[in-house]
Amino acid sequence: MKLLTDKRGIDSLHGRIAVGFLIVQDIVVVLTMILLVAWNAGQQGEMAAAEVAWRLARGIGLLG
């Protein structure tokens, strides 16, 4: 982002594509981290699938 801003390329086509890709990548990483935490809690505590799903839903809700 800093490089695109310094070179004033953020408004160009490749700049917009790069920013969009970075945003999608960040969202995927956050969702993956939420999934791993919920999965780990489910494995350690023998939690029911409903509890794991509830943790995932809360994490996705916070992301939204």
PDB file as gemmi writes it, atoms N, CA and C in Angstrom:
CRYST1    1.000    1.000    1.000  90.00  90.00  90.00 P 1                      
ATOM      1  N   MET A   1       0.824  -1.176   0.000  1.00  0.00           N  
ATOM      2  CA  MET A   1       0.000   0.000   0.000  1.00  0.00           C  
ATOM      3  C   MET A   1       0.875   1.250   0.000  1.00  0.00           C  
ATOM      4  N   LYS A   2       1.911   1.232   0.812  1.00  0.00           N  
ATOM      5  CA  LYS A   2       2.791   2.400   0.887  1.00  0.00           C  
ATOM      6  C   LYS A   2       3.441   2.667  -0.465  1.00  0.00           C  
ATOM      7  N   LEU A   3       3.893   1.617  -1.119  1.00  0.00           N  
ATOM      8  CA  LEU A   3       4.548   1.773  -2.418  1.00  0.00           C  
ATOM      9  C   LEU A   3       3.573   2.298  -3.458  1.00  0.00           C  
ATOM     10  N   LEU A   4       2.360   1.768  -3.472  1.00  0.00           N  
ATOM     11  CA  LEU A   4       1.359   2.250  -4.423  1.00  0.00           C  
ATOM     12  C   LEU A   4       0.989   3.701  -4.165  1.00  0.00           C  
ATOM     13  N   THR A   5       0.902   4.065  -2.898  1.00  0.00           N  
ATOM     14  CA  THR A   5       0.563   5.441  -2.554  1.00  0.00           C  
ATOM     15  C   THR A   5       1.697   6.388  -2.930  1.00  0.00           C  
ATOM     16  N   ASP A   6       2.932   5.986  -2.661  1.00  0.00           N  
ATOM     17  CA  ASP A   6       4.074   6.837  -2.995  1.00  0.00           C  
ATOM     18  C   ASP A   6       4.198   7.067  -4.493  1.00  0.00           C  
ATOM     19  N   LYS A   7       3.921   6.057  -5.274  1.00  0.00           N  
ATOM     20  CA  LYS A   7       4.037   6.184  -6.729  1.00  0.00           C  
ATOM     21  C   LYS A   7       2.741   6.634  -7.383  1.00  0.00           C  
ATOM     22  N   ARG A   8       1.757   6.949  -6.576  1.00  0.00           N  
ATOM     23  CA  ARG A   8       0.444   7.413  -7.051  1.00  0.00           C  
ATOM     24  C   ARG A   8      -0.175   6.420  -8.042  1.00  0.00           C  
ATOM     25  N   GLY A   9      -0.023   5.151  -7.717  1.00  0.00           N  
ATOM     26  CA  GLY A   9      -0.566   4.113  -8.585  1.00  0.00           C  
ATOM     27  C   GLY A   9      -1.802   3.457  -8.012  1.00  0.00           C  
ATOM     28  N   ILE A  10      -2.301   3.988  -6.915  1.00  0.00           N  
ATOM     29  CA  ILE A  10      -3.433   3.355  -6.247  1.00  0.00           C  
ATOM     30  C   ILE A  10      -4.734   3.525  -7.041  1.00  0.00           C  
ATOM     31  N   ASP A  11      -4.778   4.566  -7.878  1.00  0.00           N  
ATOM     32  CA  ASP A  11      -5.986   4.802  -8.683  1.00  0.00           C  
ATOM     33  C   ASP A  11      -5.919   4.144 -10.051  1.00  0.00           C  
ATOM     34  N   SER A  12      -4.786   3.538 -10.384  1.00  0.00           N  
ATOM     35  CA  SER A  12      -4.683   2.856 -11.671  1.00  0.00           C  
ATOM     36  C   SER A  12      -5.330   1.472 -11.578  1.00  0.00           C  
ATOM     37  N   LEU A  13      -5.472   0.836 -12.709  1.00  0.00           N  
ATOM     38  CA  LEU A  13      -6.112  -0.483 -12.758  1.00  0.00           C  
ATOM     39  C   LEU A  13      -5.322  -1.497 -11.937  1.00  0.00           C  
ATOM     40  N   HIS A  14      -4.004  -1.545 -12.126  1.00  0.00           N  
ATOM     41  CA  HIS A  14      -3.216  -2.528 -11.373  1.00  0.00           C  
ATOM     42  C   HIS A  14      -3.218  -2.204  -9.883  1.00  0.00           C  
ATOM     43  N   GLY A  15      -3.306  -0.947  -9.520  1.00  0.00           N  
ATOM     44  CA  GLY A  15      -3.380  -0.566  -8.115  1.00  0.00           C  
ATOM     45  C   GLY A  15      -4.682  -1.016  -7.475  1.00  0.00           C  
ATOM     46  N   ARG A  16      -5.769  -0.851  -8.189  1.00  0.00           N  
ATOM     47  CA  ARG A  16      -7.071  -1.294  -7.670  1.00  0.00           C  
ATOM     48  C   ARG A  16      -7.128  -2.814  -7.530  1.00  0.00           C  
ATOM     49  N   ILE A  17      -6.558  -3.502  -8.496  1.00  0.00           N  
ATOM     50  CA  ILE A  17      -6.531  -4.962  -8.426  1.00  0.00           C  
ATOM     51  C   ILE A  17      -5.689  -5.413  -7.236  1.00  0.00           C  
ATOM     52  N   ALA A  18      -4.552  -4.776  -7.025  1.00  0.00           N  
ATOM     53  CA  ALA A  18      -3.674  -5.134  -5.908  1.00  0.00           C  
ATOM     54  C   ALA A  18      -4.364  -4.879  -4.568  1.00  0.00           C  
ATOM     55  N   VAL A  19      -5.033  -3.750  -4.427  1.00  0.00           N  
ATOM     56  CA  VAL A  19      -5.734  -3.439  -3.181  1.00  0.00           C  
ATOM     57  C   VAL A  19      -6.861  -4.437  -2.940  1.00  0.00           C  
ATOM     58  N   GLY A  20      -7.600  -4.758  -3.974  1.00  0.00           N  
ATOM     59  CA  GLY A  20      -8.673  -5.749  -3.840  1.00  0.00           C  
ATOM     60  C   GLY A  20      -8.141  -7.104  -3.429  1.00  0.00           C  
ATOM     61  N   PHE A  21      -7.044  -7.503  -4.024  1.00  0.00           N  
ATOM     62  CA  PHE A  21      -6.430  -8.779  -3.678  1.00  0.00           C  
ATOM     63  C   PHE A  21      -5.964  -8.783  -2.235  1.00  0.00           C  
ATOM     64  N   LEU A  22      -5.366  -7.697  -1.781  1.00  0.00           N  
ATOM     65  CA  LEU A  22      -4.892  -7.613  -0.404  1.00  0.00           C  
ATOM     66  C   LEU A  22      -6.044  -7.666   0.595  1.00  0.00           C  
ATOM     67  N   ILE A  23      -7.144  -7.030   0.280  1.00  0.00           N  
ATOM     68  CA  ILE A  23      -8.302  -7.053   1.179  1.00  0.00           C  
ATOM     69  C   ILE A  23      -8.880  -8.457   1.271  1.00  0.00           C  
ATOM     70  N   VAL A  24      -9.037  -9.119   0.135  1.00  0.00           N  
ATOM     71  CA  VAL A  24      -9.555 -10.486   0.138  1.00  0.00           C  
ATOM     72  C   VAL A  24      -8.615 -11.411   0.888  1.00  0.00           C  
ATOM     73  N   GLN A  25      -7.330 -11.233   0.706  1.00  0.00           N  
ATOM     74  CA  GLN A  25      -6.341 -12.053   1.402  1.00  0.00           C  
ATOM     75  C   GLN A  25      -6.445 -11.860   2.914  1.00  0.00           C  
ATOM     76  N   ASP A  26      -6.611 -10.642   3.361  1.00  0.00           N  
ATOM     77  CA  ASP A  26      -6.744 -10.379   4.800  1.00  0.00           C  
ATOM     78  C   ASP A  26      -8.000 -11.034   5.363  1.00  0.00           C  
ATOM     79  N   ILE A  27      -9.098 -10.963   4.651  1.00  0.00           N  
ATOM     80  CA  ILE A  27     -10.345 -11.567   5.121  1.00  0.00           C  
ATOM     81  C   ILE A  27     -10.199 -13.083   5.216  1.00  0.00           C  
ATOM     82  N   VAL A  28      -9.564 -13.695   4.225  1.00  0.00           N  
ATOM     83  CA  VAL A  28      -9.367 -15.143   4.238  1.00  0.00           C  
ATOM     84  C   VAL A  28      -8.483 -15.553   5.416  1.00  0.00           C  
ATOM     85  N   VAL A  29      -7.457 -14.780   5.704  1.00  0.00           N  
ATOM     86  CA  VAL A  29      -6.573 -15.109   6.831  1.00  0.00           C  
ATOM     87  C   VAL A  29      -7.332 -15.028   8.147  1.00  0.00           C  
ATOM     88  N   VAL A  30      -8.148 -13.997   8.334  1.00  0.00           N  
ATOM     89  CA  VAL A  30      -8.917 -13.857   9.572  1.00  0.00           C  
ATOM     90  C   VAL A  30      -9.905 -15.014   9.716  1.00  0.00           C  
ATOM     91  N   LEU A  31     -10.597 -15.374   8.651  1.00  0.00           N  
ATOM     92  CA  LEU A  31     -11.534 -16.497   8.710  1.00  0.00           C  
ATOM     93  C   LEU A  31     -10.815 -17.805   9.011  1.00  0.00           C  
ATOM     94  N   THR A  32      -9.647 -17.997   8.440  1.00  0.00           N  
ATOM     95  CA  THR A  32      -8.867 -19.200   8.707  1.00  0.00           C  
ATOM     96  C   THR A  32      -8.430 -19.259  10.164  1.00  0.00           C  
ATOM     97  N   MET A  33      -8.024 -18.117  10.713  1.00  0.00           N  
ATOM     98  CA  MET A  33      -7.634 -18.088  12.122  1.00  0.00           C  
ATOM     99  C   MET A  33      -8.820 -18.403  13.028  1.00  0.00           C  
ATOM    100  N   ILE A  34      -9.988 -17.870  12.705  1.00  0.00           N  
ATOM    101  CA  ILE A  34     -11.196 -18.170  13.483  1.00  0.00           C  
ATOM    102  C   ILE A  34     -11.502 -19.657  13.408  1.00  0.00           C  
ATOM    103  N   LEU A  35     -11.400 -20.234  12.223  1.00  0.00           N  
ATOM    104  CA  LEU A  35     -11.669 -21.654  12.039  1.00  0.00           C  
ATOM    105  C   LEU A  35     -10.690 -22.509  12.840  1.00  0.00           C  
ATOM    106  N   LEU A  36      -9.419 -22.139  12.823  1.00  0.00           N  
ATOM    107  CA  LEU A  36      -8.419 -22.916  13.566  1.00  0.00           C  
ATOM    108  C   LEU A  36      -8.642 -22.842  15.067  1.00  0.00           C  
ATOM    109  N   VAL A  37      -9.004 -21.674  15.582  1.00  0.00           N  
ATOM    110  CA  VAL A  37      -9.268 -21.546  17.011  1.00  0.00           C  
ATOM    111  C   VAL A  37     -10.487 -22.379  17.399  1.00  0.00           C  
ATOM    112  N   ALA A  38     -11.541 -22.303  16.601  1.00  0.00           N  
ATOM    113  CA  ALA A  38     -12.745 -23.079  16.895  1.00  0.00           C  
ATOM    114  C   ALA A  38     -12.452 -24.578  16.800  1.00  0.00           C  
ATOM    115  N   TRP A  39     -11.679 -24.986  15.804  1.00  0.00           N  
ATOM    116  CA  TRP A  39     -11.345 -26.393  15.626  1.00  0.00           C  
ATOM    117  C   TRP A  39     -10.505 -26.896  16.797  1.00  0.00           C  
ATOM    118  N   ASN A  40      -9.533 -26.095  17.226  1.00  0.00           N  
ATOM    119  CA  ASN A  40      -8.674 -26.475  18.333  1.00  0.00           C  
ATOM    120  C   ASN A  40      -9.488 -26.597  19.623  1.00  0.00           C  
ATOM    121  N   ALA A  41     -10.394 -25.685  19.861  1.00  0.00           N  
ATOM    122  CA  ALA A  41     -11.240 -25.758  21.054  1.00  0.00           C  
ATOM    123  C   ALA A  41     -12.121 -27.008  20.996  1.00  0.00           C  
ATOM    124  N   GLY A  42     -12.576 -27.349  19.823  1.00  0.00           N  
ATOM    125  CA  GLY A  42     -13.399 -28.543  19.666  1.00  0.00           C  
ATOM    126  C   GLY A  42     -12.621 -29.823  19.902  1.00  0.00           C  
ATOM    127  N   GLN A  43     -11.365 -29.841  19.504  1.00  0.00           N  
ATOM    128  CA  GLN A  43     -10.529 -31.025  19.673  1.00  0.00           C  
ATOM    129  C   GLN A  43     -10.092 -31.208  21.124  1.00  0.00           C  
ATOM    130  N   GLN A  44      -9.761 -30.123  21.800  1.00  0.00           N  
ATOM    131  CA  GLN A  44      -9.240 -30.222  23.165  1.00  0.00           C  
ATOM    132  C   GLN A  44     -10.331 -30.542  24.165  1.00  0.00           C  
ATOM    133  N   GLY A  45     -11.464 -29.917  24.023  1.00  0.00           N  
ATOM    134  CA  GLY A  45     -12.500 -30.060  25.028  1.00  0.00           C  
ATOM    135  C   GLY A  45     -13.612 -31.007  24.628  1.00  0.00           C  
ATOM    136  N   GLU A  46     -13.440 -31.713  23.535  1.00  0.00           N  
ATOM    137  CA  GLU A  46     -14.487 -32.621  23.067  1.00  0.00           C  
ATOM    138  C   GLU A  46     -15.823 -31.890  22.969  1.00  0.00           C  
ATOM    139  N   MET A  47     -15.775 -30.664  22.431  1.00  0.00           N  
ATOM    140  CA  MET A  47     -16.986 -29.865  22.306  1.00  0.00           C  
ATOM    141  C   MET A  47     -17.873 -30.429  21.209  1.00  0.00           C  
ATOM    142  N   ALA A  48     -19.142 -30.174  21.343  1.00  0.00           N  
ATOM    143  CA  ALA A  48     -20.099 -30.615  20.327  1.00  0.00           C  
ATOM    144  C   ALA A  48     -19.917 -29.768  19.068  1.00  0.00           C  
ATOM    145  N   ALA A  49     -20.357 -30.314  17.968  1.00  0.00           N  
ATOM    146  CA  ALA A  49     -20.256 -29.599  16.692  1.00  0.00           C  
ATOM    147  C   ALA A  49     -21.043 -28.290  16.738  1.00  0.00           C  
ATOM    148  N   ALA A  50     -22.113 -28.260  17.498  1.00  0.00           N  
ATOM    149  CA  ALA A  50     -22.911 -27.037  17.607  1.00  0.00           C  
ATOM    150  C   ALA A  50     -22.105 -25.925  18.280  1.00  0.00           C  
ATOM    151  N   GLU A  51     -21.307 -26.267  19.269  1.00  0.00           N  
ATOM    152  CA  GLU A  51     -20.490 -25.261  19.952  1.00  0.00           C  
ATOM    153  C   GLU A  51     -19.409 -24.718  19.020  1.00  0.00           C  
ATOM    154  N   VAL A  52     -18.800 -25.587  18.236  1.00  0.00           N  
ATOM    155  CA  VAL A  52     -17.794 -25.143  17.270  1.00  0.00           C  
ATOM    156  C   VAL A  52     -18.454 -24.232  16.239  1.00  0.00           C  
ATOM    157  N   ALA A  53     -19.627 -24.609  15.769  1.00  0.00           N  
ATOM    158  CA  ALA A  53     -20.349 -23.778  14.800  1.00  0.00           C  
ATOM    159  C   ALA A  53     -20.719 -22.433  15.413  1.00  0.00           C  
ATOM    160  N   TRP A  54     -21.096 -22.424  16.684  1.00  0.00           N  
ATOM    161  CA  TRP A  54     -21.440 -21.174  17.358  1.00  0.00           C  
ATOM    162  C   TRP A  54     -20.214 -20.256  17.448  1.00  0.00           C  
ATOM    163  N   ARG A  55     -19.052 -20.833  17.767  1.00  0.00           N  
ATOM    164  CA  ARG A  55     -17.830 -20.027  17.816  1.00  0.00           C  
ATOM    165  C   ARG A  55     -17.502 -19.452  16.450  1.00  0.00           C  
ATOM    166  N   LEU A  56     -17.656 -20.257  15.416  1.00  0.00           N  
ATOM    167  CA  LEU A  56     -17.418 -19.757  14.058  1.00  0.00           C  
ATOM    168  C   LEU A  56     -18.377 -18.632  13.710  1.00  0.00           C  
ATOM    169  N   ALA A  57     -19.648 -18.791  14.049  1.00  0.00           N  
ATOM    170  CA  ALA A  57     -20.643 -17.767  13.738  1.00  0.00           C  
ATOM    171  C   ALA A  57     -20.340 -16.464  14.472  1.00  0.00           C  
ATOM    172  N   ARG A  58     -19.914 -16.567  15.723  1.00  0.00           N  
ATOM    173  CA  ARG A  58     -19.560 -15.355  16.475  1.00  0.00           C  
ATOM    174  C   ARG A  58     -18.362 -14.665  15.859  1.00  0.00           C  
ATOM    175  N   GLY A  59     -17.363 -15.434  15.449  1.00  0.00           N  
ATOM    176  CA  GLY A  59     -16.179 -14.847  14.820  1.00  0.00           C  
ATOM    177  C   GLY A  59     -16.506 -14.173  13.504  1.00  0.00           C  
ATOM    178  N   ILE A  60     -17.326 -14.808  12.700  1.00  0.00           N  
ATOM    179  CA  ILE A  60     -17.722 -14.221  11.415  1.00  0.00           C  
ATOM    180  C   ILE A  60     -18.574 -12.972  11.665  1.00  0.00           C  
ATOM    181  N   GLY A  61     -19.418 -13.016  12.694  1.00  0.00           N  
ATOM    182  CA  GLY A  61     -20.223 -11.847  13.043  1.00  0.00           C  
ATOM    183  C   GLY A  61     -19.355 -10.679  13.452  1.00  0.00           C  
ATOM    184  N   LEU A  62     -18.297 -10.939  14.226  1.00  0.00           N  
ATOM    185  CA  LEU A  62     -17.379  -9.880  14.612  1.00  0.00           C  
ATOM    186  C   LEU A  62     -16.641  -9.323  13.402  1.00  0.00           C  
ATOM    187  N   LEU A  63     -16.301 -10.193  12.464  1.00  0.00           N  
ATOM    188  CA  LEU A  63     -15.623  -9.748  11.265  1.00  0.00           C  
ATOM    189  C   LEU A  63     -16.526  -8.817  10.442  1.00  0.00           C  
ATOM    190  N   GLY A  64     -17.816  -9.173  10.391  1.00  0.00           N  
ATOM    191  CA  GLY A  64     -18.775  -8.366   9.625  1.00  0.00           C  
ATOM    192  C   GLY A  64     -19.022  -7.052  10.266  1.00  0.00           C  
TER     193      GLY A  64                                                      
END                                                                             
